[in-house]
Amino acid sequence: MDRAEALRVLDLPANPSRESIQSAYLRLIHKLHPDQGGSTYLAARLNEARQVLLKG
């Protein structure tokens, strides 16, 4: 996953702060986590997107 795709997955602007990345991740993971009826695929995509954005 590249940075542009990670931004789309988390629905973030081009230069998000660490706090906004984490906030977007938490908002989405609470809805899409498998324990909440979401899928493992979507949760994995959110995790990967957060990792990509927090690295860069």
C-alpha positions as CSV (number, residue, x, y, z in Angstrom):
1,M,0.0,0.0,0.0
2,D,1.4,3.4,-0.9
3,R,0.8,6.7,1.0
4,A,-2.0,7.9,-1.4
5,E,-3.9,4.7,-0.9
6,A,-3.5,4.8,2.9
7,L,-4.9,8.4,2.9
8,R,-7.9,7.2,0.9
9,V,-8.5,4.2,3.2
10,L,-8.5,6.4,6.3
11,D,-10.2,9.3,4.5
12,L,-7.5,11.8,5.4
13,P,-6.1,15.0,3.7
14,A,-2.7,15.0,2.2
15,N,-0.6,15.9,5.3
16,P,-2.4,14.6,8.3
17,S,-1.0,14.9,11.8
18,R,-0.2,11.9,13.9
19,E,-3.2,12.7,16.0
20,S,-5.6,12.8,13.1
21,I,-4.2,9.6,11.7
22,Q,-4.8,7.8,15.0
23,S,-8.2,9.4,15.4
24,A,-9.4,8.4,11.9
25,Y,-8.0,4.9,12.5
26,L,-9.8,4.5,15.8
27,R,-13.1,5.8,14.4
28,L,-13.0,3.4,11.6
29,I,-11.7,0.3,13.4
30,H,-14.4,0.6,16.0
31,K,-17.0,0.2,13.2
32,L,-15.1,-2.3,11.0
33,H,-13.4,-4.6,13.5
34,P,-14.4,-8.3,13.1
35,D,-15.7,-8.3,16.7
36,Q,-18.2,-5.6,15.8
37,G,-19.4,-7.4,12.7
38,G,-16.8,-6.1,10.3
39,S,-14.3,-8.2,8.3
40,T,-10.8,-9.2,8.9
41,Y,-9.9,-7.9,5.5
42,L,-11.1,-4.3,6.3
43,A,-9.4,-4.4,9.7
44,A,-6.1,-5.4,8.1
45,R,-6.4,-2.6,5.5
46,L,-6.9,-0.1,8.3
47,N,-4.0,-1.4,10.2
48,E,-1.8,-1.3,7.1
49,A,-2.9,2.2,6.2
50,R,-2.1,3.5,9.7
51,Q,1.3,1.8,9.6
52,V,2.2,3.4,6.3
53,L,1.2,6.9,7.4
54,L,2.9,6.7,10.7
55,K,6.1,5.6,9.2
56,G,6.3,8.5,6.8
